[in-house]
Every structure is written in structure tokens, then in C-alpha cells.
């Protein structure tokens, strides 16, 4: 029999109808009675539920409802089959199926933070459901041949409480938990169904929690707290389907269901049997003494080889790392290699991390100008190096308790601290009640990426942007789906070309297929199973997220990411790769420009940077030599979280880049708000774009090496201005300063405007146009057609090599080729005049190759 009755959304209780007695005249009699006990309760809101009773475990039913957002609430078994009850809500779960209870698998799941939430024996199999539940701190499992009342009482006195009781194959299995809130609890054993009724009117504060059918008896557990206000324990006497349907319609929720069992199932074996007691282990804390190390050692030997055992090894090693005893820490790893089959490579990398010689580095606290006795974290340097953004808490001058501040580079270049006093970015970003966190800044420095939970957020944490305007930072803008979801999304990072966004998320479907939400107690920490994704910007919006793949992502946590403006080098934090402990910072390189899923093997940044605690929020300067990061309660700290910087060893620096920066201004020196677009001159494809600072007109463009770039600035009402830079032969990064002067189109009404067609190219000594010239000439023809200019002069210029006659002819022919191209695009031939000046009008005086390149040019003069 399968019943599926679903409330997809928890709704307020609409029908309030008290049911004091279930009338048997309402229920239709049935020949086969499947349930012996039905325990229900009424809450302030309905809970979507589905259940199935079958002769075998209903795998299809479970999988179908999992896709609808349900989780297993209970599994019970009896003479006539097995019952699965499911509740609405994405609860991370793992179902263990085995002939004999798999203690090793249970312990492995315990080490990741999972706890047993339901247990049953049916058809010769144990069904064990384990859930990720932060409400349970410790869990004990008793395996015995006799019902262990004395052992239960002993654990009870130590603060543990009964949760699950199961019997199968002649064995009792009892689960006891220590909750975050220890409840008053009692249990009783009776020969008959313990029919009960509680309501708000009764003063009894002990409420039934669970009932278990053990054949000839029933065990009832009562708890001292509940969120419900009406409990009932019933013995169904009619058609179960109709009974449950009726109860659901009256706003009741099923707490548990007992399948009928006969006492013949409980024949206890007479063989000698030693009671076994297993306890959960949380691999969160570093062991403080030998006894705690021995406990971890026993766990490792019971569960190896496994991820949990590897994590336990890491915790023992951390005991020695915090005392700078690197050799003993490495010896810990070596001792367990024989029993950690399949993990040898990871262990050897960890040993190398602890013992290999590393470059000495100096970690520098940014000082009391930046850091206070409060908390400062998430340092974000802008690409031009002028500003340092940060998240702060309890800082004077903010809008609320947690805000985003920024510091400007000190004008005193000899200052040790190098930064002026930080100030708030303003109320557009910060709010009185919000907790704003800054994650990254765009490559042009004009877009902040932040994350947090604000009114209208889709989920627990969403990604937002804030744009720089003429009046400061604009209000936060929530990024759309599918970037944001109902889950935890953070660490938004725009690629330097602005065409893609990387971010981390705990959404289902992550590597390892374990849905472990951020802030859940999972894998020795609270970072969940976060993966790094990328969405590509298209003409219609953002594409669906692409997982970066298993080279980067693990079944554990990858977060706090930063893609350097080189477009290739990714820095991120992970507790799933080899490391020192907790989250470590790693570097990986994108292998191909056409793929976001192919990466080099991540490199741990080393023991001089990473610690046994969580390390994250590393941001690298455009030059690649310096990293900024935050650390908590270091010896040299000022208070709580402080911001530090470190000069990186060469092997963990990003690839070199070329930066072009300056100011976009008009002919009077006034700042112009412009878009700077760069393209690959080889194929004419647009690669990326940036914005100039709307306040002062400053701009910065960061370009990876290896391409021949053309770039141009465009703004409403102005002629576009172009330039180019060939980075194909560059081997190291450099920075170029270049101001861009833009001319208003209206000026052509009164005077002639002359513009250089910088990205028009010819073969050396010839007049044939190269294809790399077409993007520039296409933009020019569009403007000329739109404005209908009638007085156009195209002039050619050469360098000083060759005779005057040769250069005059060459320059004139080149101007002619440009005219021919424009005429083909629709410009009237009689409106274009051509001139050749040869080498008579040099732009730069000199005989260097750079000077000669400047002098080889084509210009256009326009007047209406």
C-alpha cells in the first residue's frame, strides 16, 4: 500500500477542529491491520508528509520524494512489511544498508557530523538513516542481546537521552543522544498500546516523543519540551489510509508509526555475547593530551582507510604543529600509511608540506590605523592599489554593527602602515540592521561584490553588487537566479573581462553528492559542502552554474575564492585537499582559455601561510607579489580578527599581467565617465570591458600576456578613442600610464576634429589593410553614417626610413585604402578627401623603433 499526501508549502493552520475521540463508525474496516501504533501531534503550521507501507523497502518511493524536497523521517518494520515516513525539507541524509549493522560506516559518518536518525531491521537487512543535525552533539550506539536497561540508565546519568530502539536478527540496537538542549525525559514499558491525549489545557509538561513496538510490549519515550500543543497516541482500528488522510486534513502531523510485530521475533540468542558500546566522534577540536590522542588513534584503526580517519590523523598532527614540532607531526602521518590504502598520495603530500624547505616570509600586521580591538577581515585591495576594502564589526563611524569600510593609500610613501584611517563606504551599502560582508572588487575597481542576508534574499545568503557613482557607492543590488538560490551563496568574483562570475555555494548536487549546508557540523568544521561554480554572462542573462570540477572541488568545502586578473590563477580555501588543518589556502591554474573545468592540481600555499585553524580571505595584488588576509587572535594581533599582508614566494604568485591606467578626460581636463573595451586584434573579437571612475575619470585595464590587444574608450556624445598594445612577446608584467583624451561630437559643428586611427594596420612597407584594422574601421563607419558628416579628410603618415618620394606615395596609398573601405561601408566617396604627408609631420622626434611606430599612423579629420 502506497500513500503520498503532500503539502509542498508549510501553511498556517486553516481548519481548527478539535477531535477528542476517533469514532470507529467513521473508519472502514479492513482485513489486514498494518500499524499497531499511530503517534500524531498538532503544530502551529502544517508539515508536508508522505508515507509508504510495502513488503520490501520502497526505494522508488524514497527517490521520487527526495527529488521533491523530502527526507526520511522514520523507518519501521514488522510482521507484514516495512513503513517509510518522509517529511518535507532538504535534510542532508545518508542511507546505510547492510546484512549486519555496519559500525565502520556509521563511525565514518559520525566523523563527518552525521547522526543516526532512524533505524530498522527488515527482510534480513539493517536500514540505518543518518542525518546531518546540529541539534545532536554526541551519540552512543548500544549493541546487545538483552534489552540493556542498566546501560541505558548509566548513559542517562551522563546526560544522554533515548532516541532510537531497534531489534533484528536477535540483537538490540539502542541509540542515545546528547542534545544541545538536554531535555527532561522518561521512558516506560507497557503490555498494551499506551493510548494518550495531551492538549494545551493540561498542565502535564512531559510530552510523548516516540513509541516502539517490541512484540509483546511497547516502549514509550517522553520528552520535557515540544513545539506542538496537541499529542495523541492511537491504536488504529480501521482503514489506515482513510484515518491518516482524515488526520492530515485536521492539521495533524505524524510523529511516528509502529508496524505490527509478534513476540516470536524477539527470541534472544543464548550464545555468549558481549555488549558493545560505540560513541560518536567529532573531529573539531585539536587533542590536548595523550588520552585524547589515544581516542583518535582507536577511531583511526577502526575506520581506516576513510576520509574520517584521515581527518583524525590531521587532528593528531595538529597537536604537534601548534608547538612547531614539524617532524613529530610528519611522523604521525608516516605511522598510519600502512592502514590508509588509497590515501597514500594525500598523506605523502602532507608530509612534504610539513618537512620540505620553504622560503622564509614575513607576515606584517597592518597596524592600529587599520586594525582595532574589534574585528576587521576580508581585506580587498583595488587593482590600482589606491584603496583597501574590508569588513568590520563594532567600528565607530559605521551604519550598523557590521559594515564595509575602506582605507585610502597614504600619501606618505615612507609610512610603515601605508594606509589612511578607514571610513564607511556609506549608507548605500551599509545599513543599520544588516551585516554586510565584502567579498571581492571588480578589476576596474568600480563594482563591489558582497554577500549577506537582506530583505528579499532568495536563501540563507545571497550575492550582491554595489556600483560606484558620481555621488559615492550606490545601493546594494541582488544578483539574479541562477547565481543566487535558496541556499548559501557567497564569494562572488567577476573575471577581469567582466564576462563571468565565480562564486561558492552549498546547493545540492555538489561534488560527492552530500548536501551539507554551510554552518552545519560537517567534516570537523562548520563550512559544509561548498563547491566553486561559474556563471557566464550572455545576451539573455547568466547561464546555469558550471561546477569547476573535481580537480578543484571535493566532497567537503571550497570557498573564499579569488581569481586573479590574469584570468588563470585561482586562489581558494579548502578543507578537502591535503593541508595543515581546517581550511587551507590553495592555488590552481586554469589550463585552457576555452575551459572552466580543467585546472592544474591545487598547490597548498605552505606552512608559513596556512595554520591548523581555518585560513581564508587571501586576496592578491595585481602585481602578484603581495597577499592581504585576515587572521584571528594571533600573537601580534591587536584584537579579534586583524588584517595582515605578506610578500608571496615566487612559485605561488599568479602569472604576470600588463596594466594600463590613467585618466579619461575631455580636452579641458574634465573627467569623462567612459567604457573601455578591449579586443583581440587577431580575430577582432571583443574580450572584455571596464568602466572609468565616474568621480575622477581614472581607469585601469588588466590584460593577460599572450595577445595583441586593441582597446578603445567610448562615451555618449564623444568620439571613441583607440590604442593598442602587443603582449605576445612580453615575458614579464609591466604597467603603462596613458591618459585618454576624448572629443565631444558637438565640437565638429564649429571646428575640425582630428583623431588618430590607432588600430588601423598595414604590412610593413605596404598599403594593404590587415584584417586587424576592420573592427576600428567598422566603428568609424557607423559613426560617420549616423551623424552624416560631409567634410572628412583621411591623412597618411610614415616613419623616417626611406626617401621622401617613397614615403609620400606610401602614405597616400594607405589613406586611399582606408577611404575605399569606408566607401564599401556606405560613406559617400565625394565626402572623403585623402592626403599623404609621408615623413614630413612626425608625431614623435627620434629614431628609436618606439618613435617610428608612433609616427606610422593614419588620422581622420571631421567637420560638419
N, C-alpha and C positions, 0 to 999 in steps of 0.2 A: 504494500500500500504506500503510495507516494502522495504527500500533500505539500503544496507550495503556496503559502499565503503571505504576500509581501506588502509591507508598507515601505516604499522607497524613500520617503522623507519622514523624519520624526515630526509629528504634528501635535498641536495642543489637543488635549482630550476634549472631544466634542460632545460625546454622549456620556453623561454621568448617571449611571443606573446601578444602584446597589443590588447585589444578588446575595441574599442571606442564606438561601437554601437552593440547591440544584434539584429541580423536580425531575424525578425519574420518568414522569409521564411525557416529558418533552423529548427525551432521548429514545432513539430507536434501538431496540435490542439487536445484538449481533452474536453470531455463534462463537467467534474466536475473540478472546479478550487479550490484547497485546500488552497493555500497560497495567502495572499494578498500582502505581502512584503517579499523580499529576500534581506538581507543585507550581502554583501561579502567584503573581503579585501584580498590583496596580501601581503605576508610576504617574507622575505628572504629565508625561508625554508618551506616546506610543513608540514601540521599538519594532522595526521590521523584522519578521521571523519567517523561517521556512524549516520544515522537518520532513524526514523520510523514514519509514519503517519498512525494512526489507529482510529477506532471509540471508543476504550477504551484504558486505559493505557497499554502499551505493556511490561508487567513485564518480559516475557521470553526474549524479545529482550534486555532489560536492563541487566538482569542477565548474559546472554550469552556474552555480550560485556564487562561486568565488569571482567569476567574471562580472557578476552583478554587484560586487562590493560586499559580499557576506563572508563571515568567518565562522568556524566551528565553535559552537558554544559548549556542546556536550555530546559524548558518545556513550551509549549504554547498550548492554547486551543481555539477553535472557533466553528462555527455552525456545521461543518462537522467532527469534531473529535479532536484528540489531537496529538501533534508532540513532539517527544523527539529527541534532538540533543546530540550526545556524541562525546567527543574528546579523543584522545589517551593521556594517562598519568595517573599514580596512584595518584589521588587526593582523600584524605580521605573525605568521604561523608556520610550523613545520610538522608534518605528519610522519611519525616513525611506525613502520610496520615490521614485525619480526615474530618468529616462532617462539623464541624466548626473549624476555624483555632485554633490549639492547642497552645495557648500562653505559657502555662506552659512548654510544651515540648520544645518550641523554647527557652525559658529562660534557661532551664536546659542545652541545647546545647550551648547557649551563654556562660554559666559559664565554659564550657569545652573548649572554644575557637572557636567553630564553628560559622559560619555566613551564613545567607540566601544568596544563590547564584542564585536560580531560584524559581519562584512562579507562580502557575496557578490554575484555577478553572475549572473543567470539570466533567460532569456526576454526579453532586451533591457532589463532593469531592474537597477538597483543597489538592494540591500536593506541598509540600514545600521541596526543596532540600537545605540542609545545608552542607557547605564545610569548611574544616579546611584551612584557608587562612590567612597567616601572613600579607598580604597587607592591611587588614581592621582592624583598631584599634577599632572604635566604630561603632555601628549600631543601627539605630532607625527604629521602625516599626509603621506606622500610620494606624489606622483602622477607617474608616469614611463612612458616607452615601453619602456625596458630595465630588467631587474632591477637595482636600484641598490645593488650591493654596497659600492661606495666610500662612498656617502652613509650607508648603514646603519652602516658601520664608524665614520664620523665622529661620528654621533649616539651611537653606542655608547660612544665615548671620553668623551662628555659626560654619561654616566650613564643614558642611555635604553636600554630593552630592547624587543626584538621582542614584539609581541602578536598582530597580525593580518596575514595576507598574502592578498590577493585579486587576481584577474585577470579583466578583462572588457572587451570592445569594444576590444581592442588596447592596454589600459592596465593597468599595475601600480599597485596601491594598497597601501602598506605603512604599518602603524600601529606606532608605538613609544611606550612609556610610561616615565615616571619614577615609580616606586612610592615609598611612604613608607619601605619597606624595600627597598634596592637589592640584587637577588639576583646571585649568580654565574650567568652564563648563557652558553650557547654555541649555535651552530646549525650544521647541516651539510646538504649537498645530496647525495642519492644517487640512483642509477638504479633501485633496487629498493626494495620496501617494507622499511623499517627495523624488522624484527621484533625486539622487545626483551622482556626479562623482568627485573624487579628485585624483590627481596624484602628483608626485614629482615636476612637472613643476609649479604647482600652489603655490602661496605664502600663501594661507589661512592656518593658523595653527590650526584652530578648525576642528576636525575630528568627523564624526558621530560615536556614541558609541552604541546606541540602538534605536530601533523603536518599538512602541507599537500600536497595532490596538485596538481602543476603540469604534468600531462600526461605527459611522458616522465621526470619526476623527482619526488622527494619531498623536501620541506624539513622537517627535524626540529629543533625548538627544545627545549633542555633548561634547566631552572632549578635553582638551588642550594638550594632549600628546598621542602618539601611537607608537607601534613598526612596524606598517605597512606603506607602501608607496603608496597604491592604494586602495581607498574605492569606493564601488558602492551600491546604494540602488535602487532596481528594483521592478517593478510590473510584476510578471510572467504572460505571456500571452499564453504559450503553454504547452507542456508536461513537467511537473516539473522534472520527473526522468531524462529525457534527458538533460534538462537545467543544473541541478546540476552536472550531470556527465561531461558535457562539461566544466563547470567552474572549477571543480576539476582538470581536465586534463590540464587546463591552469595555474594551480598553485594557484587558489583562495581558500580561506578558508571561511566557513560560520560563520558569527558573530552572527546573529540571524534570525529567521524565524517567521513570523506572520501568524497564522491561521486566515482565514476569520471569521469575526464576524459581526452580524447585530446590528443595533442600538436598536432593541427591547430588547436585553439582558441588556441594561443599564437603565431600568426603576427604578428610585430611589424611595425607600420607603418614604412615608410621615410621618412615625412614628417619634416621638421624639427620637433622637439618639445622645448620647454624644460621640464626637470624643475621641478616645483612642490613647495614645502615649506610646510606650514601648521602653526602651533603653537597649542595651546590657550591661552586667556587666562582667568585667574581674577581676577574683579573684586572682590577682597577688600581689598587694600591701597590706600592713597592714594598717587598717584605722588609720588616725592621729587624728581625732577629733570626737565629738558627731554626727555631721551631716553625716559623712561618715559611722559611725556605724549604724545610723538610716536607711541609704540607704540599707546597707546589711541586716538589720532586715526586711525591707519591702520585699526584694528579698526572704529571707528565708521563710517568711509567705506565699508568693505567690507560691513558688515552692516545699515546703516541702510536703512529705518526698522525698528527692532526694540526689544524690551524690553532686550536686552543692550546695544545701542547707547546707549539712554537711561541705563542704569546706568553705562556708561563715561563718559558726559558728566557724570554726577553725581560720579564719582570725580575727574575733572579739576577740576571746580568746587571740590571739597573741598580741593584743593591750595591754593587761594586763600582759602577760608573759614577755614582754621586760622590764617591770618595776618590775619584780619579785613579782607581786601580784598574786600568785598561786591560792588563794582562790577565788578571783573575776573571774579569768579565768575558774575555775571549775564551778562557779555559772552560767557562760554563757552557758555551756553545759547543766546544770541541767534545765535551763529555757526552753529549746527547746525540751526536751524529750517528752512532750505530743503530739507534732505535727510531730515527727520523727519516725513514726511507721516503724519497720523493721530495724532501725538503733540503737535501744536501747543498744544492746550489745557493739557495737563500741563506743558509747558515754560514757558508763559506764567505759570501759577500759581507755578512755582518761581522765575521771575524776580521776580514780585511779592513772594514771600516774602523774597527777598534785598534788595529795594530799597525796598519800601513802609515808611513811617514806622510804628514800633511804640511802644507805651507802654513807658517805662522801668520795669524791675522790679529788685528786689533779691533775689538768691539768698543765703540765710543758712545757713551750716553750723551744725548743732545743737550743736556744741561737744564738748568732751572728756568730758562726762558721758555722752553718748550714743555718740559715735564713739571708736574706739581705733585703734591701728596695725594691727589686724586688719580684718575685713570686716563691715560692717553694711549690710543692704539690705532691700528690701521693707517700708518703713515703712507701718504700718496704724493710723491714728488711729481710736479708737472714736467712735461718733456723739455720745456725750455729752461728748467731749473730755477725759475723765479719764485715758485710757491711750493709749500708743503701742506697738503690737506691731512686732516686727522679726525678721528672720532674721539670725543672727550666725555667725561662724566663729572658732574658736580663742579663745573668750572664757572667762575664769575664772568658774566657777560653773555651767557647763553640764553636761549629762549626757554629751555626746559632742563630736565635732569641730564639727559644725554643728547648731545648736539654734534654738529660738524663745524670745526674751526679750520682756519688756515693761517699760516705764517708766511710772510714775505721775506725773500732773501735779504740779508743785511747788506747795507751799502758799505759797511766796514769790512772789506775783504780779508782783513787780518784777524777778525774776530774768531775766537775758538768756537763759539756757538753758531755763528753764521746765519742765524735767523732772528727776525724781529719778533716781538710778543704776538702770539696768535690771537686772532679775533674771530668772532662768529661770522659764518657766511651769510647770516641774515634770516629773517622770518620766512622768506620764500621756501627755504629748505627746512629750517628748524622750526619746531612747534613746541608749545607748552607741554602737551601730553604725549607727544611722540618720542620714540627712541631711535633717532636717526643714526645710521651706520654708513660710512662711505667705503666703497669697495675699490673703485678704480677711477681714472680720469682718461678721457679720450686723448688720442695722440696730438690733437691740436690744442688741447688744454681748455676747451670751451664746453665740454659736456662732462658733468659728474655722474657717476653711476653709484647708486646707493641701494640698500635693501632694508626691509623692515616690515612691520605690520601696521597699516594705517586704515582709516575708514575706506571701505570699498576694496580692500585686498581680496584676491581670489582665495588665498590659502593662509597657512601659518606664517609665511614670509614671502614677500614679493620683491621684484627688482624694479627700481625707479630710475629716472634720469632727471637732471636739472640742467638747464641751458643758461649760459652766460648771456646777459643782455646789456644794453647801454646803461641800465639802472641797477646792475648787480645780478644776482642769481635768481632765475625765475622759479615758480612753484614746482614742486615735485610732479612728475608725470609718470604714471604707471605704464610699464611696458605691457603689450597685449599678450594674449594667448597666441601661440603655444609656448612662448618663453615662460610666462608665469602660469602657474597651475594652482590647484587646491593644496599642493604640498609645499615643502620648504625649498624656495629658490633664492639663490644668493650669488655673490661674487661675479656679477656681470662685468665683462671685459670686452670692449669693442676692439676689433682689429684696427690697425693703423690706417687702413684704407676705408674704414667705416662700413664695409660691406658685410660683416658678420659679427656675431656676438657669442662669446663663450660664457658659460655660467655653470654652476654646480647645482644639483638638485637631488632630493631623496625620493623622487617619484618612483612608483612601481616600475618594474622592468629593468632595473639597474643590473650591472654585472653581478653574476651569482644568483640572480632572481630572488634575493632576500629583501623583502620590503622592511627595512629598519629605519624608522623616521629619525630625523635629526633630534637630538636631545633625549633619545631613548638609550637605556643602558645596554649597549651592544658592543661586543668585541673589546671589552676593557675600557670603554670610554663613553662619551655622550655624543659622538659625531655621526651615528647612524651609518647607513649605507649610501653615502653620497657619491654620485658619479659626475664627471665633467661632460658637458654637451656643447654643441654649437648649433646656432640657427643662422641661416644665410638670408640676407635681405634680397627680396626680389621686387619686381614692379608691382606685385599684388600684396606684398607684405612679407612676413617672415615664414620661412619653410619650417616643417616639423623638425624637432630637435634630432641631431645626429649624435649618437654616443661616440666618443673619441676612441673607443675600442679597448681591448683587454691589455694592450701594452701599457696604457695609462691607468685605466680603471681596474679596480679589484673588487671582490665581494665585500669590501669594507669601505673606508671613507677616503674620498679625494675631494678636496675643497680649497678655498683661499688661493685661487689661480691668478696668474698674471702672464699674459702673452706679450713678450717684448715687441716693440715696434718693428723689429726685423721681420716679423711675420712668421718666424720659425721656432723661436726658443720659448718654451713653456716652463714656467716655474709653478709648482703646486705643492700642497701639503697632503700627505697620505699616511695612514696607519696600516696600509695593506702591503706595502713593499718593505724590503729589508730596511732596518734602521736602528736608531739608538733607543727609541721609546716614544709611545704616544704618536702624535702627528709629527713627521719629519718633513723637511722641505726637499724637493727633488727638482731636477732639471731634465727636460727631454727636448729633442729637436725634431721638428716636422721634416719628414724625409722627402716629400714631393709637394710641389706647389699645387698640384691638382687633387690632392687627397688630404682630408682631415682625420683619417683613421689610421694612418701609417706613421709611426713615431719611432725614434730610437729608444733603446732601453733606458728607463729613467736612472739618473745618477744621483745618489744621495749627496747633499752638499757638504757632508762631513761632520766629524765630531766637534770641530771647532765652531760650527754654526748650530747644529742640532743638539738637543738636550734630551733627557729622559721624560720631559713634560711635552705638552703639545706645542709645536712650533709652527707658526703660520704668519701670514700677512707680510711676506717678503716682496718688496717692490724694487725693481732695478732701474737705475737711471738710464736715459737714452744712450749715454756713452758706454754703459755696460760695466763700469768698473766699481760702482758703489751700490750697495743694497741698504734699504731702510727697513726696519722691522720693529716689532713691539715684543717686550718680554716682561714677565710678571715677577716682582719681588726678587730681583737679582741683588747680589751683594752691593753693587754700585748703584742701585736704584734709588730714586727719590721718594717713590711711594706707589704701591699697587702696580699698574701697568705703566711702563715708561717706553719711550721711543729711542731707538739706537740706530747707528749706522755702522757699516763695516765695508772695508775695501775687499772686493772679491778676488780670490786667486784666478789666474787666467783661464784654467781649464773649466771653470764653471761660469764664465762670462758668456753673454749672448754673442751672436755674430755681429760684426761691425756694420754700421749704417752711415748713410750720409744725411745730414740735416741741413736744410736750407731755412734760414729765418731772417726776419727783417720786419718792415712795416709796409702796409698797403696804404698809400696816401694819394691825395689828388695833387695838382700842380701847386696848390697853396700850402701843402703840408698837412691838410686836414685828414684825419683818419677816415678810411673807407671800409664799410662792412662788406667784405667780399668772400666769394667762394674760390678756393684754389683747387684746381683739378689737375691731376697728373695722369699721363697715358704712356703706354709702351709704344715708342716710335717704330718698332719693328712691325707691328700689325695694326697700329692705330687704336687699339682698344683702351678704353678708359680703365685705369687701375684703381683710383681712389680719389677722395676729395677731403678738404679741410676747410675750416672757417677761420677768418681773421677775427681777432679780438674786437668786439664791437665798441669797446671803450677807447682803446688807444691804437687800433689798427695793426697791432703786432700779429705775426703769423709764424708758424713753424710747420714744415713738411719733413717727415722722416721717410727715407727711401732705402730699402734693402739694396745691397750691391747686386751687380749682375745684369742690369738692363740699361738701355739707352732711353732716358726719360725726356718727355716734353711736359711742360706744365704751364698753366695759364691761369690768370685771375680774372674773374668775371663778377660784375655787379650791375644792378639795374641802373640804366641811364649812362653807363660808361662803356667805352670800347674795351674789349678783352685785351690783356697784355700777356704775352707769352715769353717763355725762356726754355732752356733745355740744359740737361746735364747727362753726360755719358758716364755711367758707373759700371760699364762692362769690364774695364781693366783695373778698376780700383781693388786694392787688396786690404786696405785698412780704412776705417771710418774717418770722416772729417766733417767739419762744419763750415758752411758758407753763409756769408752775410750778404743779403741782396734786398734792397728796398724796391717796391713795385709802385711806380707812379702811373695813375690811371687818369684818363682824359674824358671829361663829360662829352656826350654826343651833341649836346646843345651848342657846344663851342664851335661846331662846324658851320653854324649859321653866320658867324661873324669873322671867322678866321680859318686858315688852313691848318689841319692837324696832321702831323706826320708820325706814323707808327712803324716800328721795325717788325718785320715778319720773321721772328727769330727761328721759328720751327719750319722754315722752308729750306730744303736741302737739295744740293746738286752733286753729281760725281765730280771729283777733283779735276779742275781744268776743263769741265764740260758744262753744257747748258741743259742737260736732260734732268727733269724733275724726279727726285726719288719718291717712292711711294710714301715714305715717312712724312712728306710735305702735305699730303692730302687732308689730314684732319684740320690743320691750320687753315688751309685754303677753303675748305668747306665751311668752317665757321665764318671766315671773312665774307664769302659769297652770300651767306644767309643774312648777314647784317646789311650788306650793300643792297640786297633785294628788298629787305624790309623797309629801309629808310629811303630808298630810291635816290641815292647820291648820283649826281651827274658830272661832277668835277673830280676825277680820280687820276692820280699820277702814280705810276709804278716806276721806281728807280732801282737800278742795279749798281753794286759797288764790289770791288775786288781788293785783294791784298797788293803788296808792292812787288811781287815776284812776276817777272816778265815785262815786255815792252808796253809802252803807253797804248800803242795801236791794238795790240793783242788784248789788253785788259778792257779797253773801251768796247771792243767788239763783243767780248765775253759778257761784260756787264749788261750790254743792251740786249743780247740774245736771252740772257736769263730773265730780264724783265719781260721780254716778249713771251717766254714760256708761261710765266705767271698770268699774263693777260689772256693767253689762249685758254688756260684752264678756267679762268673766271668767265670768259665768254661762253664756254661749254656749259657752265652752271646757270647761264641765263642773263649775265650782265651785258648791257648794250656795248658793242665794240667801240662805237664813236664817243662813248663817255670816258674811255680809258686812254690816257696818254702814257707813253713809255719813254724812259730816259736811261742812258748809260753813262756813268761817271768814271768807270774804271777805278784807278787808284788815286784819283785826284782829291777825294774827300774822305780821308781816313777818320775813323771814329776814335782810334787809339794810336798814339805815336809810339813806335817801337818796332823792332824786327824779331821779336820772340814769336813762337808759334801761337801763344795765347793771344797776343796782339793781332796777329794776322787772322786768326779765327774771328775775332771781334769785327774786323774790317770787312770780311767776306759776308755780305748781307744784302737783303732786298728790303726796301722800305716802300710804304704806301702813304700818299698824301691825299687827304679828303677835304672837300669843302662843298657845302650845299649851294 
